[in-house]
Amino acid sequence: MNTDSIDEFFDELRSQCFEVIDFVISSVNLPQSYGEYSRNVEALCRRSHTEQEILTNHLYDSLSTKYNYFHNMMIEDQSLENYVKIISQWEHILRILALLFNYLDRTYLYSHRSKSQIRKFGAELLVNDEQITNRLFKLFMDAVTKYRNDRSKTDLLIPTGSIIRRFYSSSSFMKTTYLNKLVLPTVPIDKTEIKHGKFYLQYVLTEIDYEIQFLNKCGFDKETRNKAFHKLRWQYIFSEFTDVIQGNLSYLLLPQNSRELELILDYCEDVEKLDTINLLSQFAYQWKLYLDNKLQMVDSENSLGLITKLLDFYNTYQLMVASSFRGIPLFQAELKNSLKDYIRKKDFNSIILSQLSKYCDAYFRNVYNRRKQDITFKDFKQNVLNIFYSITNKSEFIIYYKLDLSRRLLNSKDINLNDETELIEGFSKLIGENDEGITSLNKMIADIIMSNEELNIVKDGISFNCLVLDKSVWPTVPPSELQIELPESLQSFIDDIKNHPKIDRKLLHWNYYNFYQIIIKTQFNDKDKELSVNLFQALVLLAFNDHEILNIDDLCRITRIENKSIMKRIVNSLSTDRYKLLNQINDKYIVNDSFTDKSSRIRIPYVKEKESIPRNLTTKSSIEDDTEAEELISQRRQTAYKSTLVRLMKQHTQLKVVELFNQCIEILEVKGPVTIQDLKNGLEALINADYIRRIDQDSVEYIP
C-alpha cells in the first residue's frame, strides 16, 4: 500500500471516529458494533500521537457543544425532573463514549498532564457550571426538605441524590454544603415535647435512621454517611445532652425502649473516645436527679413500711442498673448517692434509723417465733446492708440497733447467734471493726455465748441459766427496786456462779431480778413437766414446797415481795384458765395436782400492767427505746458539734462565724445531718463556757 493509500485509510478511520462521536452525542443508534468502533479508535491512536491529540480535541469540542445545549435546556426548564432527565442523558453519553474510546482513555488521556479522561472531562463541565450546579443543589435540598416532612415523596429524590453522589462526591458540596445543611424536619425545640406520638429522643433517633438510609440508597460512601451520622447525632442529641436526657429519661427507662437506651449509651462511649467528652457523667447525673424525684414520692410521713418502700425502690433501680445500664459503676454510684442524700435529711433521718432497726428486729423475731418468712437470710442481710451503706451517721444507727438487739438476746427463746453475728459482721465491714458501737454489739453476743456455755447449772430439779452481762456495753438497765428473799435452793445457784473461775465476783450485781428466767422440773398426774417461769413466779411456786396452802399475805412474807398488788398479779398469772397451776379456795391457794397440758415444756406468761413490776430492758416499749436512742444520739451530736467548733477555732484562732459554720458543715455532714441551728446552739454553749468569745457580731476567737 502506497503513502496516499495509507493516508486515505486513516482519513477514513478518523471520519468514522468523528461520526461515532456525533452519533452518540445525538443519541442515534450506531450502525456498527461497539467492537468495530473500538478497533478503529485503537488503529487510529496507534498511528501517531498527533492522531490522538486530534481525536481528543474533536471529542472535547463535541462534548462542550452538547453540554452548552443541555445547559440552555436546563435554564429554560429549571424543574428537578428536567435536571434529572438531562443529567442522566449526559451521564449516558459520557459512559458510551468512554467505552468506545477506551483505548484513547487508557493510553493517552490517563497519563496526560493537562487533559482529563472522557468521563471526568464531561463531569467537570457540569460541576464547574456554577449556575446549573447551584440550581441543582437548591432543587435537591428542597426535595430533601419535602422528603423529611413526607417520607413518601422519594420519586425524584433518590435519583437526584445518586447524581450528586456520582458527580459531586469529591466536591465541596458534599464535604461542606450538604452536611452543613443537614437539618432534620421541624425538630421540636422543647426536648420534652412529644411529636407525632413520640418522645423527642425517639423521634430524633428515627429521623437520623431515615437520613442515613437515604444516603445509603443514594449510594453515598461510608465516610460520608458516618460524617452525616456524627453531625446529626451531635446536633440533636449531644449538643444539649443534659436537656435531652432530662426530658426523655422516663421514656428511655421503659422496658420496650431498651434498644434506644443501649444506643444512647453506645453513643456516649463513642463520643468519649472520639472527642474526650465525658457524656456518661452527665447522663449519670440526670439519672440521679430522676431517682431523687422518685424518692420524693415515697411517703416518709408514714413510718410504717418505710424501709420496705426504700428497699423496693433500691432493688427495682438496682436491677435496672444491672440490665438497662449494663452495670456501669457511675449509675450504680448515683443510685447509692440518691438514697444516701434522701436518708441524710434531718427531718426524718432518725425515723429511718429507727425503722431499719425495727425491720431487723421484726425479721429475727419472726424467725425465732417460727413464723413463715418471705425472704431468705442472705437476701434479708443484703437488703439491710444496702440501706445501712447509704446511712452517713452509721454509728447513730448502731445505737438503735443495740437496744433492739439487747431485747432479742434477753427475751427470745431460740436465738440464732450465727445470723445475728453475721449481720453485725456486715455492719463492721462498712463502718469499721474498731467502731465503738460494733465492739459493743460483739461483746453483747460474746456475753450471751459465754453465759449459755458456762453458766447453765442444773440441780434438784431446777435449771438455772445465768446471764452475766457487761454493764459497760449493754444498755443501761436500772436494778429492781423490789426486795425479795431468795429460797436456799436458788441462793445456792448464785453462790455457784460467784465461785465460777471466769467470773469476777467483786463486780457482780444480782439485783436485776426481772432478768431471771427459771425452769422448774415437776410432775402433774405422774407426768413430767418443765415450767419456764420468771423469778417472781418461781418464788411463789417454790413456796408451796414447804406449805400446802397459802394466802397473799403468806406469800408476801415468805418471798419478801411486800407489794400485795404485784403479788396478786403473780398469783393470777399462775392460776389462769389455760395455765391453772394454782387453785383458789376463798382467799387461799393450793397447788393444782390435776393440772394437764399436752406439752411437756410450758412457758408460763406473765401479764404486765401499768402498775406492775417496774419497766426495764425486757419490758420497754418501742417508743421508749426510740426516745432513749434519740437522747443518746442528740448528746453525741452536740458533743461532735462542740469538739469540731473548738478544733477549728484552735487552728484559726479567729474566724468569721459564717466561715466557721461552713467548715463545720463540710466536716460534719459526712457523718450525718447537721443544721445551722445545731451549730448556733453549740457555739453559744462554748461561748458561755468561756472556750470562745465574740469579737463582734460576725466574728469569734478562741480563748487559749
C-alpha positions, 0 to 999 in steps of 0.5 A: 500500500502506497503513502496516499493509500495509507493516508486515505485509510486513516482519513477514513478511520478518523471520519468514522471516529468523528461520526461515532462521536456525533452519533452518540452525542445525538443519541442515534443508534450506531450502525456498527458494533461497539467492537468495530468502533473500538478497533478503529479508535485503537488503529487510529491512536496507534498511528501517531500521537498527533492522531490522538491529540486530534481525536481528543480535541474533536471529542472535547469540542463535541462534548462542550457543544452538547453540554452548552445545549443541555445547559440552555435546556436546563435554564429554560426548564429549571424543574428537578425532573428536567435536571434529572432527565438531562443529567442522566442523558449526559451521564449516558453519553459520557459512559458510551463514549468512554467505552468506545474510546477506551483505548484513547482513555487508557493510553493517552488521556490517563497519563496526560498532564493537562487533559482529563479522561472522557468521563471526568472531562464531561463531569467537570463541565457540569460541576464547574457550571456554577449556575446549573450546579447551584440550581441543582443543589437548591432543587435537591435540598428542597426535595430533601426538605419535602422528603423529611416532612413526607417520607413518601415523596422519594420519586425524584429524590433518590435519583437526584441524590445518586447524581450528586453522589456520582458527580459531586462526591469529591466536591465541596458540596458534599464535604461542606454544603450538604452536611452543613445543611443537614437539618432534620424536619421541624425538630421540636425545640422543647426536648420534652415535647412529644411529636407525632406520638413520640418522645423527642429522643425517639423521634430524633433517633428515627429521623437520623435512621431515615437520613442515613438510609437515604444516603445509603440508597443514594449510594453515598460512601461510608465516610460520608454517611458516618460524617452525616451520622456524627453531625446529626447525632451531635446536633440533636442529641449531644449538643444539649445532652443534659436537656435531652436526657432530662426530658426523655429519661422516663421514656428511655427507662421503659422496658420496650425502649431498651434498644434506644437506651443501649444506643444512647449509651453506645453513643456516649462511649463513642463520643468519649473516645472520639472527642474526650467528652465525658457524656456518661457523667452527665447522663449519670447525673440526670439519672440521679436527679430522676431517682431523687424525684422518685424518692420524693414520692415515697411517703416518709410521713408514714413510718410504717413500711418505710424501709420496705418502700426504700428497699423496693425502690433500691432493688427495682433501680438496682436491677435496672442498673444491672440490665438497662445500664449494663452495670456501669459503676457511675449509675450504680454510684448515683443510685447509692448517692440518691438514697444516701442524700434522701436518708441524710435529711434531718427531718426524718433521718432518725425515723429511718434509723429507727425503722431499719432497726425495727425491720431487723428486729421484726425479721429475727423475731419472726424467725425465732417465733417460727413464723413463715418468712418471705425472704431468705437470710442472705437476701434479708442481710443484703437488703439491710446492708444496702440501706445501712451503706447509704446511712452517713451517721452509721454509728447513730444507727448502731445505737438503735440497733443495740437496744433492739438487739439487747431485747432479742438476746434477753427475751427470745427463746431460740436465738440464732447467734450465727445470723445475728453475728453475721449481720453485725459482721456486715455492719463492721465491714462498712463502718469499721471493726474498731467502731465503738458501737460494733465492739459493743454489739460483739461483746453483747453476743460474746456475753450471751455465748459465754453465759449459755456455755458456762453458766447453765447449772442444773440441780434438784430439779431446777435449771438455772441459766445465768446471764452475766452481762457487761454493764459497760456495753449493754444498755443501761438497765436500772436494778429492781427496786423490789426486795425479795428473799431468795429460797436456799435452793436458788441462793445456792445457784448464785453462790455457784456462779460467784465461785465460777473461775471466769467470773469476777465476783467483786463486780457482780450485781444480782439485783436485776431480778426481772432478768431471771428466767427459771425452769422448774422440773415437776410432775402433774398426774405422774407426768413430767413437766418443765415450767419456764417461769420468771423469778417472781413466779418461781418464788411463789411456786417454790413456796408451796414446797414447804406449805400446802396452802397459802394466802397473799399475805403468806406469800408476801412474807415468805418471798419478801415481795411486800407489794400485795398488788404485784403479788396478786398479779403473780398469783393470777398469772399462775392460776389462769384458765389455760395455765391453772397451776394454782387453785383458789379456795376463798382467799387461799391457794393450793397447788393444782395436782390435776393440772394437764397440758399436752406439752411437756415444756410450758412457758408460763406468761406473765401479764404486765400492767401499768402498775406492775413490776417496774419497766426495764430492758425486757419490758420497754416499749418501742417508743421508749427505746426510740426516745432513749436512742434519740437522747443518746444520739442528740448528746453525741451530736452536740458533743461532735458539734462542740469538739469540731467548733473548738478544733477549728477555732484552735487552728484559726484562732479567729474566724468569721462565724459564717466561715466557721459554720461552713467548715463545720458543715463540710466536716460534719455532714459526712457523718450525718445531718447537721443544721445551722441551728445545731451549730448556733446552739453549740457555739453559744454553749462554748461561748458561755463556757468561756472556750470562745468569745465574740469579737463582734457580731460576725466574728469569734476567737478562741480563748487559749 
